[in-house]
Structures are given as C-alpha cells and as structure tokens.
C-alpha cells in the first residue's frame, strides 16, 4: 500500500499510529495524521503554519476524548476519513506530476477532506487548499527531491536511536534545558556538553529537548532539527575497514544537512581510548567535522573529566560549551519520582505510597554512593518493584513463553523501523498483536488480572536499599527512626 510513499511520508503514518495509541483511539484519525506531519516534517509545518505549530497539539488534546492508552505495537486501522485522505494524497501527487507521495501530498489530502477535524484545524489557522497547491506547483522538483532524500545515511542506521522513545519524561530542569536550547539556537551554533555527576539526569535533559522538538514547542531555528543518539562501536572494530572513516564522515555531514543533531553520551569521558588495542577513542573520528562546523553534537561528562580535558587543552574542551547539571535536592527528587512513578508501577504491577517515594529519596541520598539524585532514588524504587514481583510469585510457563515471544518480536519490529524496512515492521506488528491477544486469553485463564497491585511501602524501600549498598536493614531502620549509627552514611 505504501510502496510509492517517501520515507518521511511512511514515518508520518507510523507516527500517526503512535499518536492514535496514546489517545486510546481505535482508529488512526485525520488529526493523528496531522500530528504525524508536524512531528516528522517540521520544514513543511513551519512553512505553512509558522508560529501555529505548537498550538495544534494543544487543540487536539483539548477537543479529543482521551481513553486508556493502546499498546504502541498494535496495528491500528485507518478510519474511513483517513483512507480518503490517503486517496486524495495520491491524486494530488499525480496532479503535480510527482512520482512519489510525500508529506506535502498528505497535507493536501487533509485539506481536501474538508469536514475532518484536521482540515478544520488547518483552515482555522489560515491554511487553504489553493494556497498550498500554488506554492507546491511553483517548486515541484525541489519538494519532491527533498522528500526522497533519506533522513539518515544507511551507514549510521545501526548506530542511532530516537531519544524520544528511549528516555523518561523530563521533570523540572527548565534552566538547563533553556540553556541547551540557547546554545543550539546561536547563529554560530555551539556544541553543548552537559557536565554533572552520574545520576543527575543528563541524558533525560537531552531527551526532553528531543520531545520539545517533536512536539513543535521550540524556537523556529530548531524547528526542523531532530536529536539522534549516536552509539559508535570501538575503534578496533572499525579499523578493520579502511574506508569506514571516510564513509562515516560523509554520512554524518549528510545527516547534519538534513537537520540532525547528534547526542553522544559520555563522549567527553573517554578521549584516551577504552582499550590498549585502540590508539584513540572512536569519538576522535568526529573531530574533523565538528571543528569544521559541519555537524553539531551534544555530549555529557563528569566535572572531574571535563576539568581534566581543559587542563590538557583537549579539543573537546575547546569546541564544547559546558552546561552545569547539579544534583537534585531531596524536594526536587521527590517531584521527579512522583512524575515518573507511573511507568514503574505499570511495569512491576505495584503501587508506590507517597511515604515510600519520600523514603526512597532520603535513603538514596544518604546511602547510595557514586551516583546522585534523582538517579539513585529511581534505582531504589526500581529495585523495590523488582523484589515485589518476586514476592508475587512466578508466572505460569505458558505466560512466560508468550512474553518471551512478544519481546523477541518487538525487538525485530524496532530494528525494522530503525532500518526503514516498513513492510517488515508491519508484519512484526501484526505478529505481536496476535501474541498479545494470546497473552490476554492466558491471563484470563489463570486469573492473573484478579491479582491486585502490590503496595510498596517504607519497609520495601529499606530492603531494596540494603540489597543495593550492603548495609544491614536494621541499621537503615535505626537511622530512619532518628537513632545515629555507623552504617556508612553518604559523605558530603
């Protein structure tokens, strides 16, 4: 069905399916297609909507009935309206003599389906069918070629991931996020490096930026950008292929020209290499395009490592602007845990009391070494949730086997999407839907849905901390009750 669609147009359909699942919709509606366009093709959205992009999501959320979320892997069908939109999009591509159906044709298709919600949103913001047609007709070749061009070179497909789907929601950190946006918005764009101790949430801040860009709530200069996590293999793996360095250089520059900003976690922590076999770390391969200003990167480091780079006069210190990320205080960490605890409750089938959350933060701050809040507290509640699963008993073997198959299928599906093999992804999506239906029947058979969520309390937190740091639980309880002990409190 989507053979004639450009890569971006196909991604719009996948994003639309994701949006529909988040709203709990049984079908992919026109407004989900519009949100997919806004998320995937920011150049097109800003061209016709300009400052109105950010308000589109707000209007959809305020005028849509939100139901329980559907699994993102469920292959939701297109509504009749959306099917007509795709048919109109194909007609518009033919009208403009374009061989491929791109995001601009999907926009025209939405406008032609005049009574649909998406068309009402667009018309309400001054976007007219005739206007879009005229502009596209004036530059047909430029638009078509822009759509066909891959968003990321094939050389990078095995080493990149989308931060939006692989980081937790950002709670707080407005000052650090604003500074990150400021540096990237400069005319001579700076390469930021987030400098903070392990556990402060550096990667989550970058994920927050990626979400802001995806949602369109970002300055115009960054509206067409996207953040990709780049995880390159050790240099000793790459040096076996003499041409890889040159191909990597071309791929990075091509992706940057397409609006990609690369995120390399702990980029500044390993400049000297990670093994005696490698003469230098693979990030040194990025030196030439970064210094030439051809690509932009976001890095992370610890204060000690970044200070050493400065003393040594390393190029990473010269070409990256530091943003300090201080550890969260206990009050802020509690707010963070309250904001994300739902993800852990759903995963572990537990419920965290407010007292347990507060106790986790206090215990983590006192006892867990070598990492900082809020990361240490997140680790504590995760450990407590995992222990609760064990206490709830093991699942029937049939259920375990189906869960294994689902995990395997999901990994294959995600890999297919990352490699832009959408037909394979569609097949795996259908397979997962079958397995989830099977899992639902098994849960009913064994009455697993009748089991209430395990309530995580203060004592569960204390047991988790005891396991993590090796301190007797009695010592933790004495300290919590106000009695001093010599159990190794957190040093200042």
N, C-alpha and C positions, 0 to 999 in steps of 0.2 A: 504493500500500500504506500510506503514511504520511499520507494526507490528514487523518485525524482526530487525528493526533498534535499536541500543542502544540509550540511552538518548542523548549522545553527538552527534551522527550522526543525530538524529532528529533536534537537535538545529542547526546543520550546515545547514540543509535545511531551517529553519526559518531565520537564519542569511543571507543565500543566497538570500532569498526573500526580506529581508530588503535592502541588497546591490543593488539588481536589481531595487528596487523602488527609491533608492537615485540617481541612474544613469538615471532614467526615462526609463528604458528598458521595453519593453512589455512582455519579457520572462526572465526566470531565465537561464542565460548562464553559460558555464563552468567556466568562470573567477569569477562569483559570488559564485559558489560552492567553488572555491579555497580560496576566501576571507573568506568564512564561516568557512573553515577548519582552516585557520590561526588564526581567531578570537576565535574559540571555543577550539581547541586542540593545545595549544601552545607547549606542550611537543612533540607532533608529528611533528609540524612545525619546531621546533628548532633542532630536531633530524636529519632531512633530509635537512633542508635549512640553519640552523645555522644563520650566520650573514646576510643572504639574505632576511629574513622575511620582514624587513622594506621597502625594495625596491619594493616588489611585488605590494603593493597598488599604489605606485607612477607610476609603469609601466602601471597598469590597467587604472589609471586616465589619463595618457598621451596618451594612444592609444585607448581610448574609447570615442565615441561621447556622451556627456552628454546632455540629454534632460530635459524637465521640470519634476520635481520630481513627482512620483506617490504616492498616499496615502499608508502608510506602512501596512494598513489593507487589501489592495486589494490582492486577492488570485491569484498572477501571475502564469501562467502555466510554466512548464519546456519546454525548447527548445528541439528540436529533439536530438541535441548533448548531452544535459544534461540527457535526458531519456536513451540514450545509455550508458552514464557514470554510471547511477544507475544500469543498467542491468549488466554491466561489474563488478561493485562492488559486486553484488550478486554472480556472477560467481567466483570472487576472494575469497569470504568468503567460498564458497563450496570447492574451491581448497585447502584452508588452513584448512579445516575441522572445521570451526568456525560456531557455531550455530547462531550467531548474526552478523549483518552487522554494522561495526563500521567506525570511521573516517579513519582508515588506509586502509580499503577496498575502500572508496570513493577516496582516494588519488591514489590507484592503478587503479581505474576506469578512473580517469582523464588522467593518463599516457597511458592507452590503447586507448583512443580516440585521436590518435596521431596528427590529424590535428586541434584540437580545440585550442583556444587561451591559455587556462590554461596549456595544455601539452607543448606548445611552451615555456611558461614562466618557467615551471619546468625543461625542458630539457636544456634551456639556462642557468640554474643555476646548471647544473651537476647532476640533479636527473634522474636516469634511472630506468625503469620498473624492470629490472632484479635485480638491486641492492636492491630496496625496497622489492621485493619478498623474496630475500635471507635473509635479516635482519629479516623480519617478520616471516619467516619459522623457524628461529632459536629460537624465543621466542613466539610461538603462544599462550601459556596459559597465559603468563604474559600480553600480549597485550589485549587478549580477556577479561580477568578478569578486567583489568584497565578500559575498555570501559563500562562494565556493571555496575560498581560501581556508585551509584548516586553521583552527584557532590555536592549536599547539602542534609543533612538528612531531612526526612519528618517533623521532629519536628520543623524545622526552616522555613518551606515553607510559613507559614502565616505571618512571621515577617521579611522577607527580600525583598529587591528590588534592581534592577540593576541601579547603578548610571548613567551609560551611557545614559539611556533613561529618566532620571528624573532630570537632571541638565542642565543648559545653557552652551554654549561653553565658554571655558576659554580664556579670552583676557588678555595678559600680565601675571604678577605674576610668571615670569620664576625663579626668585631667590627662592621663597617659594616652588615652585614645585620641583626644583632641590634638595633643602634641604630635602623635603619629600622623594624623591627617594633615596637619600644618606642614610638616617636613616633606611629605609626598606631594603637597599641592604647590610647592615653590616652583617658580619659573625654571630655575636650575635645580631640579628635584634632588633632594638629599636621600641618601640611603640610611634609614634609621636602624639602630641596634638597641633592643630593649635589654637593659642591664639590671639584673636583680638576682637574688639568691634562688636556688631551686625551690619550687613550690609556690612562688608568688603569683603565678598565672600569666607568664609572658606569652605563651602560645595562645592562651584563651583571649588575650587582648587582640592579637592578630586575627583570631577567628571572629572576634566582634567587629573588626574592620571589614572582614570579608562579608559578614552578614549585612552591614550597613550598605556596602556597595551593591550587594544582591537585591536589597530592598529599595534602592534608589534614594536613601536618606543620606546623601553625601554631596559635597561640593561638586559643581559641574566639571571641574578639571579632572576629577577622579571618576566621573560617571561612566566612562567607557572602559574602566580598568577592571581587572579581576586578580585575586590573590591565589597563587598556587603554591602549595608546599612542595619543595624540591628536595628529594632524598636521593642523592647520588651514591653509587657504590664506592667502595675503597679504590684508591688509585691503582693498587696492584691488580685489580680485576680489569681495569680499563687499559692498562699499559700493554696488554696482550694484543690490542687492536691499535695499530699505528695511526689509523685515520680517525679514531673516535674523537680525539681532542678537537680536530678541525670541524667535524660534523656537529659536535656539541656546541661549539662557538656559533656556528650558523643557525642552529636550532634555537638557541637562547635569544639571539638577536631577532630572529623571525617572530618568535613568540612575544618578545617585548614590543615589537612594532604592532602587534595585534592587541596590545593593551595589557599584557601580563606582567605582574609584579611577583617576584619570586621570594618565598619565605624559606629560609634555611635555619632550622632550629639548632642551637649550639654551634652556629657557624664560626663564632669567634673563640671557641673553647679548644679547638684542635688544629691550630695553624701549623704545628710542627709535625703532623702526621699521627696516625693511630697504630702504626706498627713499624718495626725496624726495616721491613721489606720495602715500604713505600718511601721514596725520597722526600715527598711532601704530601700534605693532605689534598684531597681532590678539590677542595674549595679554592686552592691556588689556581685551578683551571679557570675560575671565574674572574681572576684578576684583570685580565686584558679588557674584556667587555665592560666591567664595572668602572675601571679607571677611564676608559674612553667615553663613558656616559651612555653606552648603548643599551644597557639593561639596568633595572633598579631592583634592589634586594632589600629585604628586611631580615635582620639577624637577631640573635639573642646571645647573651653572655652573662657571666657572673661578674661582680665588681672586681674580684681579685684578678681574674683572667684578663678583663679589659684594661685594668690598670697596668698589667704586665705588657700588654700589647703597646700601650702608649710609651712606656719606658723604653721598649725595644725599638720604637719608631716603625712598627709594622704597618704595612699598607692598609690593613683592615681598620686600624685605629684612625688613620688619616682620612679615609673615604667613607666612614660611617659616623653618624651623629648619635651620641648616646641619649637614651631616654631612661631616667632612673625609675625603677619599679620597686618601691619599698614594700616590705612585708605588711600584710593587712593586720590591723589591730583586732582584738577579740570581738569587738562590737561589729566591725565590718565583716569579719569572717562568719559570724552568725548569720548576717543578712545574706551572704553568698550561699551558705548551706541551706537556708530556708528557700532560696530561689531555685536551687538545683536538686533538692532532695527528692522531688517527684520522679526524676529519672531513675534514681537508685531504688526508690520504693517499688516502681513498676518492674525493675529488673530482678530484684530479690524477693518480690512478693512480701514486702514488710511495710511497716508504718513507723516512722520515727516521731517520738514525742518531742515537744519543744524543749523539755528538760534534757533529753538525750542529745539534741543538737548543741545546746549550750555547753553541756558537759564534755562533748567531743572536742569542741573548740578549746576549752580550758585545759583539758588533759593533753591535747596535741601540742598546745603552746608550751606546756610545762615539761613534757616527757620526750616527745619525738625530736630527735637530733638530726642535723644535716639537711633539713628542709624547713620551709617557712609556711606560715599561714597565708592563704587558706588551704594550700595543697595538703598539708599534714592532716588537717581536720577532715578533708574529703577522703583521705586514705583510711582514717579511723572509721567513718561511717560505712565505707565500702567493706572493710574487714568485718564489722559487726553484722552487716547484711549477709555476707558470705557465710558467717558462722550460723546465722539464723536459718539459712537454707539447709544446713547440715542437720540442725535440730528438728526441722520439719520432716525429715525422713527422705529416703531416696525415692525417685520416681519409678514407676513400672518400666520394665525393659522395653516394651513396645513404644512407650512415650519417648524414652531416651533415644532410641534408634531414629524415630521420626525427627526429633530435634536435631540430631546429627545430620540427617539428610537436608534439612532446611538450612542449616549453617553452611553446608557444602554448596548448595545451590545458590545461596545469597552471595557467597564469595565469588562464584563463577559469574553471576549476574553483574556484580560490581566491577569485576575485571573487564567484562564485555562493554559496559558503559564507558569505563575509562579509556578503552581502546576504540571507542566509537563503533563497535560492532553491534548495532542496534537490533538487528534481526535475532542474533544470538541472545541478546538481553531480553528480548520479548519472549523467546522460547523459555528461558530460565524463569522469567516472571510467571509464566503460565504453570510451569512445573511447581514453583513454590506455592502458588495458590492451591494446587491440588494437595500438596503436602500439609498445608495449613488447615485445609478442610478436614483432612485425615486426623490431624492433631486435635482439632476441635471435637471430633467424634470420640477420640480416645479419652480426652479429658472428661467428657460426659460419661463415658463408660466406667471410668474409675472414680467418678465423682470428685475430681480434683478441684473443680470450680466451687465446691462447697467449703473448701478449706479457707478460713478467714486469714487475712494478712497477719503475720507475726508482728507483735508490738515491740519495737526496740526501745529499751528503757536504759536508765543510767547504768545498771549493773552489766548490761550487754556491752556498753561502751567501755567500761572498765576492763572487762575480759578481753576486748579487742586490743586495747592499749597494752595490756600485759603481754599478749602474744607478739605484738609488733616490736616492743622495746625490751622484753625480757625482764621486766620488773614484777615482783610478786604482787598479785592483785590486792593483798591485804595492805601493802604499803600505799598503793594508789588510793584505796578507800580511806585510810587514816589521813592522808593528805587532803582528800576531798572534804573530810569532816572537820578540817581545821587543826589536825594534830601534826606537828612537824615530824619529818622523817629524813633519813639519809639515803633515800632511794634514787638519787641521781636526778634532781630537778634540772630543768633546762637552764643552761648557763646564759648569761646576758651578753 
